[in-house]
Amino acid sequence: MADRTEAFARLPDWARGGESAGSDLDIADDVFTVRVDGAEPLISKFPFIGAAILVELTRYGNGIVTNPNGTGSNYVKITFAKHPKDSMPVSRIIADALPRQAVHPVGDLGDYRPEFLEKRGAGKAAKNARETAVRHSVELCREAGADADAYEANLRALFEMHDDLLLGRFDY
């Protein structure tokens, strides 16, 4: 397996300055901590493989920023370069939220590890979070002239690894 530090050598702007808890940890236990800018900066913790997914989803022009939630606090969301109305909380992607499912933090608002997220029904989102993110990201990849089929296969492999390593541990 490639070294995690090397794998994160070239990060998008939103992830620069982020750090892994340590390559001596099992990848399922590693945490990537980064300050995410936007409406209000938020120190955020992502499962390492979840951070890798977000890095890939933003490779061709999508962004990660903070956004106010209307109750005086912020959350981290992904913005889609060509589809701004489809922006969504990254927690929906990490937790594999389906249409009408909301994902709420349990504890620290900046902690996006699955054990600190809870899926609930009656969310406003009408779309499958991951399918929307993949579709919009592959579109940008294709427009950049990169191998969109290989890129999509890599995203799906990352999601499968994420789910195998993490979601099964927390009854998702």
C-alpha positions in Angstrom: 0.0 0.0 0.0 1.3 3.5 -0.8 2.4 5.8 2.0 -0.5 8.0 3.2 1.7 11.1 3.4 2.8 10.5 -0.2 -0.8 9.9 -1.3 -1.8 13.3 0.2 1.2 15.2 -1.2 -0.9 17.2 -3.7 -4.0 18.5 -2.0 -6.7 20.9 -3.3 -6.8 24.3 -1.6 -9.5 23.4 0.9 -7.3 20.5 2.3 -3.9 22.2 2.5 -2.5 22.3 6.0 -4.5 19.2 7.0 -2.8 16.4 8.8 -3.2 12.7 9.3 -3.2 11.3 12.9 -0.4 9.0 11.9 0.5 6.4 9.4 1.2 4.0 12.2 -2.6 3.7 12.8 -4.8 1.3 10.9 -6.3 3.2 8.0 -9.8 2.7 9.5 -8.7 4.5 12.7 -6.7 7.3 11.0 -8.2 10.8 11.1 -7.5 13.7 8.8 -7.9 17.0 10.6 -8.1 20.3 8.6 -9.3 23.9 9.0 -12.1 24.4 6.4 -12.7 28.0 5.4 -15.9 29.6 4.3 -18.6 31.5 6.2 -16.7 30.7 9.4 -13.6 28.6 9.6 -14.2 25.2 11.2 -11.6 22.7 12.4 -12.9 19.5 10.9 -12.1 15.8 11.4 -12.7 13.3 8.6 -12.0 9.6 8.5 -8.8 9.3 6.4 -10.5 7.4 3.6 -13.4 9.9 3.7 -10.9 12.7 3.3 -9.4 10.8 0.3 -12.9 10.7 -1.2 -13.5 14.4 -0.7 -10.1 15.2 -2.3 -11.0 13.1 -5.3 -14.5 14.7 -5.6 -12.8 18.1 -5.7 -9.9 17.2 -8.1 -11.5 18.9 -11.1 -13.1 22.0 -9.7 -15.7 21.2 -7.1 -15.1 22.9 -3.7 -15.3 22.3 0.1 -16.4 25.2 2.3 -18.2 25.9 5.5 -21.8 27.1 5.5 -24.0 28.5 8.3 -26.8 26.1 9.3 -29.2 28.8 10.5 -28.8 28.0 14.2 -25.6 29.9 14.8 -23.2 27.2 13.9 -21.6 25.9 10.6 -21.2 22.7 8.7 -18.9 21.6 5.9 -20.5 21.3 2.4 -19.3 20.4 -1.1 -20.1 22.8 -3.8 -20.4 21.6 -7.4 -18.8 23.9 -9.9 -21.4 23.5 -12.6 -24.4 22.6 -10.4 -24.4 25.1 -7.4 -28.0 24.2 -6.5 -26.9 20.6 -5.7 -24.4 21.6 -3.0 -24.8 19.4 0.0 -23.3 18.7 3.5 -20.3 16.4 3.2 -21.9 14.4 6.0 -24.5 13.1 3.5 -21.7 11.8 1.3 -19.7 10.2 4.1 -22.8 8.5 5.6 -24.2 7.5 2.2 -27.5 9.4 2.6 -30.4 8.5 0.3 -33.1 10.8 -0.8 -35.1 12.3 2.1 -32.4 11.4 4.6 -30.7 14.0 6.7 -27.4 13.4 8.5 -26.9 15.1 11.9 -23.8 15.4 14.0 -23.7 13.7 17.4 -21.4 15.8 19.5 -18.7 18.0 17.9 -20.1 19.8 14.8 -16.7 19.5 13.0 -16.3 15.7 13.4 -17.3 13.9 10.3 -16.3 10.4 11.3 -19.2 7.9 10.9 -19.5 7.2 14.7 -20.3 10.9 15.2 -23.0 11.1 12.4 -26.6 9.9 12.6 -28.9 9.4 9.6 -32.5 10.4 10.1 -35.5 10.4 7.8 -37.5 13.5 6.7 -34.5 15.4 5.3 -35.1 17.9 2.5 -32.6 16.5 0.1 -34.3 14.8 -2.9 -31.2 13.1 -4.3 -28.9 10.3 -3.5 -25.8 12.1 -2.1 -23.1 9.9 -3.5 -24.7 9.4 -6.9 -25.0 13.2 -7.3 -21.4 13.8 -6.2 -20.1 11.2 -8.5 -22.1 12.3 -11.5 -21.1 16.0 -11.1 -17.4 15.1 -10.5 -17.2 12.7 -13.5 -18.7 15.4 -15.7 -15.8 17.8 -14.7 -13.3 15.1 -15.2 -14.6 14.3 -18.7 -14.5 18.1 -19.6 -10.9 18.3 -18.4 -10.0 15.6 -20.9 -9.1 13.0 -18.3 -10.1 9.3 -18.3 -13.6 9.7 -16.8 -14.2 5.9 -16.7 -11.1 5.3 -14.7 -11.9 8.3 -12.4 -15.4 7.0 -11.8 -14.1 3.5 -11.1 -11.6 4.9 -8.6 -14.3 6.9 -6.8 -16.6 3.9 -6.5 -13.6 1.8 -5.2 -12.9 4.5 -2.6 -16.6 4.4 -1.5 -16.5 0.6 -1.3 -13.3 0.7 0.8 -14.8 3.4 3.1 -18.0 1.4 3.6 -16.2 -1.9 4.2 -13.8 -0.3 6.7 -16.1 2.1 8.5 -19.8 2.0 7.9 -20.2 -1.6 8.9 -18.8 -0.8 12.3 -21.6 1.7 13.1 -24.8 0.0 11.8 -25.1 2.0 8.6 
